[in-house]
Amino acid sequence: MGDPAKGIYEKFKVERTDGKSEPGEKHYFCKYFVLDLKHDKHARAALMAYAESCKKTYPLLSQDLFKIADEMLDNDCCHFQE
């Protein structure tokens, strides 16, 4: 991961594929938070929390996120480097 002495800082440029992050569109000034599912030891917990939080309003998204989190354990895909 990054420098533990830093808080949030701009590291990625995220653009929506539907064009709604373009100037004048609904999501032009939106901010996004990116997770590294391979190296970030906190990513699985974040996925689980988000999946739990959205399961009533976005059940399919919730299922997908729980599945990814389970696969992270099953495949031992995350070899964390600090």
C-alpha positions in Angstrom: 0.0 0.0 0.0 1.0 3.6 0.1 2.6 5.8 2.6 1.0 5.3 6.1 1.8 8.9 6.9 -0.6 10.1 4.3 -4.3 10.2 4.5 -6.6 10.3 1.5 -4.9 11.8 -1.6 -5.5 11.6 -5.3 -3.8 8.5 -6.6 -6.3 7.3 -9.3 -8.3 8.9 -12.0 -11.7 7.2 -12.2 -14.1 7.8 -15.1 -17.5 6.3 -15.5 -18.0 4.2 -18.6 -21.5 5.7 -19.1 -20.2 9.2 -19.7 -22.0 10.6 -16.6 -18.8 11.9 -15.1 -18.3 14.3 -18.0 -18.7 18.1 -17.4 -22.3 19.0 -17.0 -23.4 15.5 -16.2 -24.8 14.3 -12.8 -21.6 12.7 -11.6 -19.1 15.3 -12.8 -18.0 16.4 -9.3 -18.3 13.0 -7.6 -15.4 11.5 -5.8 -14.5 7.8 -5.8 -12.6 5.5 -3.5 -10.6 2.7 -5.1 -9.8 -0.6 -3.5 -6.8 -2.9 -4.4 -8.4 -6.3 -4.0 -5.1 -8.1 -4.4 -2.8 -6.2 -2.1 -4.9 -4.3 0.4 -5.4 -6.3 3.6 -8.5 -4.1 4.4 -10.2 -4.5 1.1 -12.1 -7.7 2.0 -13.6 -6.1 5.2 -14.6 -3.1 3.1 -16.3 -5.3 0.6 -18.1 -7.2 3.3 -19.3 -4.0 5.0 -20.6 -2.5 1.7 -22.3 -5.7 0.7 -24.1 -5.9 4.1 -25.0 -2.2 3.9 -26.6 -2.4 0.4 -28.2 -5.8 0.5 -31.8 -4.5 0.9 -31.6 -1.8 -1.8 -29.2 -3.5 -4.2 -29.5 -7.2 -3.6 -27.7 -8.3 -6.8 -24.7 -6.0 -6.1 -24.6 -7.3 -2.5 -24.5 -10.9 -3.7 -21.7 -10.1 -6.2 -19.6 -8.4 -3.5 -20.1 -11.2 -1.0 -19.1 -13.6 -3.8 -15.9 -11.7 -4.5 -15.1 -11.5 -0.8 -15.6 -15.3 -0.5 -13.4 -15.9 -3.5 -10.7 -13.8 -1.9 -10.6 -16.3 0.9 -11.1 -19.4 -1.2 -8.4 -18.6 -3.7 -6.0 -17.2 -1.2 -5.6 -14.5 -3.8 -4.4 -11.8 -1.5 -0.7 -11.8 -0.7 -0.4 -8.7 1.3 2.7 -6.5 1.1 3.1 -3.6 3.3 
